[in-house]
């Protein structure tokens, strides 16, 4: 019995050691609330384990000071570079541009010279055309009496004289039209906005030179019957006889027109 009593006494002491005075019985329904409260208390506690001795308040290292110094240095460098660029631009603008006025003056002088030369050549073209007109009129007028009196041409019904004067009239009329066409011509507008001479009168000189030469060779091939063809033959004979005088004039006139068209623009 004594052994049983001692065993009970020891068991009682063990239970007293295991279950102290703060022992409390917890049921399953209250377990969830206790766990939630324990988690909330843990969150409110400061996290001491995140602090490190390397980031001490007494440390001299300050990252904010470093950023401000770096920003100030970059700002000062940008200002100095802008000042250098502005000084360079001022120096460039301050240098006097001597070449541009000289180039403009040379260009203006060259243009003025070309314009004067063009006016001279155009006047020469007009003079040559006028010379052809005078030569044709005088030559045909001198030989007109061979075929009759022009004042009696309608009364006598002189078809030979009509054909003769008709040949002369066509040639002279063509040259008169060409003269005024060259005189009133302004040329075409070029890429620079200015009028460019097209060399008017060139076809006229080529036409007169070629046809006078052909008339000198082929006038005899025209028959003399009927009467109108005889007058045409006489007109072409007179026109062909001027070949040696007309060819030098036509060559000079063609050269002046080519220079006006391709050289002086």
C-alpha positions in Angstrom: 0.0 0.0 0.0 2.9 2.3 0.9 4.2 1.8 -2.6 0.9 2.7 -4.2 0.7 5.9 -2.1 4.2 6.9 -3.0 3.4 6.3 -6.7 0.2 8.4 -6.5 2.2 11.2 -4.7 4.9 11.2 -7.4 2.2 11.3 -10.2 0.6 14.2 -8.5 3.8 16.1 -8.3 4.5 15.4 -11.9 1.1 16.7 -13.0 1.7 19.8 -10.9 5.0 20.4 -12.6 3.5 20.0 -16.0 0.2 21.9 -15.4 1.1 25.2 -13.6 -1.2 27.8 -12.2 -1.7 29.5 -15.6 -2.9 26.3 -17.3 -6.1 26.9 -19.3 -8.2 24.5 -21.3 -8.8 25.6 -24.9 -11.6 24.3 -27.0 -11.5 23.9 -30.8 -13.9 26.8 -31.4 -11.7 29.2 -29.5 -8.5 28.1 -31.2 -8.9 30.1 -34.4 -9.5 33.4 -32.5 -6.4 32.8 -30.5 -4.3 32.2 -33.5 -5.5 35.4 -35.2 -4.8 37.5 -32.2 -1.3 36.0 -31.9 -0.6 36.9 -35.6 -1.8 40.5 -35.1 0.4 41.0 -32.0 3.4 39.6 -34.0 2.8 42.2 -36.8 2.7 45.1 -34.4 6.1 44.2 -32.9 9.1 46.0 -34.5 11.2 43.9 -36.9 14.5 44.3 -35.1 16.1 41.6 -37.3 15.9 43.9 -40.4 18.2 46.5 -38.9 21.9 46.3 -39.8 24.8 47.7 -38.0 26.2 48.9 -41.4 23.5 51.7 -41.6 24.2 53.5 -38.4 23.0 57.0 -37.7 26.5 58.1 -36.9 27.8 56.9 -40.2 29.3 59.7 -42.5 27.9 58.2 -45.7 24.8 60.0 -47.0 23.3 59.0 -50.3 21.2 62.1 -50.6 24.3 64.3 -50.5 25.9 62.2 -53.2 22.9 62.6 -55.5 22.8 66.4 -55.1 26.5 66.7 -55.8 26.3 64.6 -58.9 23.3 66.6 -60.2 25.0 69.9 -59.6 28.1 68.7 -61.4 26.2 67.6 -64.4 24.2 70.8 -64.5 27.4 72.9 -64.3 28.9 70.8 -67.1 25.9 71.3 -69.4 25.9 75.1 -68.8 29.6 75.3 -69.6 29.1 73.3 -72.8 26.2 75.5 -73.8 28.3 78.6 -73.2 31.1 77.2 -75.4 28.6 76.5 -78.2 27.1 80.0 -78.0 30.6 81.6 -78.0 31.5 79.5 -81.1 28.3 80.5 -82.9 28.9 84.2 -82.0 32.4 84.0 -83.4 31.0 82.4 -86.6 28.4 85.1 -87.0 30.8 87.9 -86.1 33.1 87.0 -89.0 32.4 89.2 -92.0 31.2 87.4 -95.1 33.3 88.8 -97.8 32.9 86.1 -100.4 29.1 86.3 -100.7 28.9 90.0 -101.8 31.8 89.5 -104.3 30.1 86.4 -105.8 26.8 88.3 -106.1 28.5 91.3 -107.7 30.3 89.0 -110.2 27.1 87.1 -111.0 25.2 90.4 -111.5 28.0 91.7 -113.7 28.1 88.5 -115.8 24.3 88.6 -116.2 24.5 92.3 -117.3 27.2 91.5 -119.8 25.2 88.6 -121.3 22.1 90.8 -121.5 24.0 93.5 -123.4 25.5 90.9 -125.8 22.1 89.4 -126.3 20.7 92.9 -127.2 23.5 93.5 -129.6 23.0 90.1 -131.3 19.3 90.5 -131.5 19.8 93.9 -133.1 22.2 92.4 -135.6 19.6 89.7 -136.4 17.0 92.4 -137.1 19.4 94.4 -139.2 20.2 91.3 -141.3 16.5 90.5 -141.8 15.9 94.1 -142.8 18.8 93.9 -145.2 17.3 90.9 -146.9 14.0 92.7 -147.2 15.6 95.7 -148.8 17.7 93.5 -151.1 14.7 91.6 -152.3 12.5 94.6 -152.8 15.1 96.6 -154.7 16.1 93.7 -157.0 12.6 92.6 -157.8 11.6 96.3 -158.4 14.5 96.8 -160.9 13.5 93.8 -163.0 9.8 94.4 -162.8 9.7 96.5 -166.0 10.9 93.5 -168.0 7.4 92.0 -167.6 5.3 95.1 -167.9 4.0 98.2 -166.1 2.6 97.4 -162.6 0.2 100.4 -162.8 -1.5 98.7 -165.8 -1.5 95.2 -164.5 -5.3 94.9 -164.1 -6.1 96.7 -167.3 -3.8 94.6 -169.4 -4.5 91.4 -167.4 -0.8 90.7 -167.3 -0.6 87.3 -165.6 3.1 87.1 -166.1 3.7 90.2 -164.1 1.2 89.1 -161.5 3.1 85.8 -161.0 6.4 87.6 -160.9 5.1 90.2 -158.3 3.4 87.4 -156.4 6.7 85.5 -156.0 8.4 88.7 -154.7 5.5 89.5 -152.5 5.5 86.1 -150.7 9.2 86.3 -150.0 9.1 90.0 -148.8 6.0 89.4 -146.7 7.5 86.4 -145.0 10.6 88.4 -144.1 8.5 91.3 -142.7 6.5 88.9 -140.5 9.8 87.4 -139.3 11.2 90.8 -138.5 8.4 91.8 -136.2 8.3 88.3 -134.7 11.9 88.7 -133.6 11.4 92.2 -132.5 8.4 91.5 -130.3 9.6 88.1 -129.0 10.4 87.9 -125.3 11.6 84.3 -125.1 10.5 81.6 -122.7 10.9 81.6 -118.9 13.8 79.5 -117.6 14.4 77.7 -114.4 15.7 80.8 -112.7 12.5 82.7 -113.4 14.1 84.9 -116.1 13.2 85.0 -119.8 15.6 83.2 -122.1 16.1 84.0 -125.8 15.0 81.2 -128.1 17.0 82.4 -131.1 14.1 83.6 -133.1 14.8 84.2 -136.8 16.9 81.1 -137.3 14.4 79.4 -139.6 14.1 82.5 -141.7 17.8 82.6 -142.5 17.9 78.9 -143.3 14.8 79.2 -145.5 16.1 82.2 -147.5 19.6 80.7 -147.9 18.4 77.3 -149.0 15.5 78.4 -151.3 17.7 81.0 -153.0 20.3 78.4 -153.8 17.7 76.0 -155.1 16.1 78.7 -157.2 19.5 79.5 -158.8 19.8 75.8 -159.8 16.2 74.8 -160.6 14.4 77.9 -162.0 15.1 76.8 -165.6 13.1 73.6 -165.1 9.8 75.5 -164.7 7.9 75.7 -168.1 7.0 79.1 -169.6 3.5 78.1 -170.5 0.9 79.0 -169.3 1.7 82.7 -168.7 1.6 82.5 -164.9 4.4 79.9 -164.9 6.5 82.2 -167.0 6.2 84.9 -164.4 7.0 82.4 -161.6 10.1 81.3 -163.6 11.2 85.0 -163.9 10.7 85.6 -160.2 12.7 82.5 -159.2 15.4 83.5 -161.7 15.8 86.9 -160.0 15.7 85.3 -156.6 18.3 82.8 -157.6 20.6 85.5 -158.9 20.7 86.9 -155.4 22.2 83.7 -154.0 25.7 84.9 -153.7 24.6 88.0 -151.8 22.0 86.2 -149.6 24.1 83.2 -148.5 26.7 85.3 -146.5 23.8 87.3 -144.9 21.9 84.1 -144.0 25.0 82.4 -142.5 25.8 85.4 -140.3 22.2 85.6 -139.2 22.0 81.9 -138.4 25.2 82.2 -136.3 23.7 85.1 -134.3 20.5 83.2 -133.6 22.5 80.1 -132.4 24.6 82.2 -130.1 21.5 83.8 -128.7 19.8 80.5 -128.1 22.6 78.3 -126.8 25.5 80.5 -125.6 23.9 83.7 -124.1 21.0 82.7 -121.9 
